[in-house]
Structure formats: structure tokens, C-alpha cells
Amino acid sequence: MILNTKLKNKREEKGLTQAEIAYQAKVSLRAYQYYENGERVPDVLTAILIVGALNSTVEELFNATSLEYHKGK
């Protein structure tokens, strides 16, 4: 499963909106939307903030398989 799908699934599982995650992770709504739409990958600090907002772990959401779609870009 790719990163953006994992982010969306985890957010929906928690019953949160994109705006709520963005606020909790201290990123703009648009930035979070880029991550969830698969247009960008967050840097390490932002990834840590996002997984904190999702009450998850970096390992659960960010692994080599989840980043496969970025090869060749």
C-alpha cells in the first residue's frame, strides 16, 4: 500500500478531517493534502508530526513499499 493511501485510511479510521490532522501536525492544510494525494512526501520532521497526530508510528506509515510510487519522479 502506498503512503498516501495509508495516510488517508489511518485518518479516516480515526474519524478526523484533513484540516484536523494538518492542525495537529502543525502543517498547512494544503501541505497535508499534497501528502495524502500522493503529490509530495513529507520531510522527516513533518512525518513525525503527522504520525503523532494520527497516533501511529513512522514504521507503520512510512516504509520502502509505501514510497514505491515515487521511483523515477
C-alpha positions in Angstrom: 0.0 0.0 0.0 1.4 3.4 -0.9 1.9 6.2 1.6 -1.0 8.5 0.5 -3.4 5.6 0.9 -2.1 4.7 4.3 -2.4 8.3 5.4 -6.0 8.6 4.2 -7.0 5.2 5.7 -5.5 6.0 9.1 -7.0 9.5 9.2 -10.5 8.1 8.3 -10.0 5.3 10.8 -9.5 7.9 13.5 -12.6 9.9 12.3 -10.5 13.0 11.6 -10.6 15.5 8.8 -7.6 16.6 6.8 -7.8 20.0 8.4 -7.7 18.4 11.9 -4.6 16.4 11.1 -2.9 19.4 9.5 -3.6 21.5 12.6 -2.4 18.8 15.0 0.8 18.2 12.8 1.4 22.0 12.6 1.4 21.9 8.7 -0.8 23.8 6.4 -3.9 22.1 5.1 -2.6 22.3 1.6 0.7 20.7 2.5 -1.2 17.8 4.2 -3.4 17.4 1.1 -0.3 17.1 -1.0 0.9 14.2 1.1 -2.5 12.5 1.2 -2.9 13.0 -2.6 0.5 11.5 -3.2 1.9 14.7 -4.8 4.7 15.1 -2.2 6.4 13.1 0.6 6.9 14.9 3.9 10.3 15.5 5.3 11.4 13.6 8.5 10.2 16.2 11.0 6.8 16.6 9.3 6.4 12.8 9.1 7.0 12.6 12.8 4.4 15.3 13.5 1.9 13.6 11.2 2.2 10.2 12.8 1.9 11.8 16.2 -1.4 13.4 15.0 -2.5 10.1 13.7 -1.4 8.3 16.9 0.6 5.9 14.7 4.3 5.2 14.1 6.7 6.2 11.3 7.3 2.5 10.7 3.6 1.8 10.2 3.1 4.5 7.6 6.5 5.2 6.1 8.3 2.2 4.7 10.0 1.3 1.4 6.9 -0.2 0.0 4.8 2.9 0.8 7.2 5.1 -1.1 7.4 2.9 -4.3 5.2 5.3 -6.3 8.0 8.0 -6.1 10.6 6.0 -8.0 11.5 7.7 -11.3 10.0 11.1 -10.4 
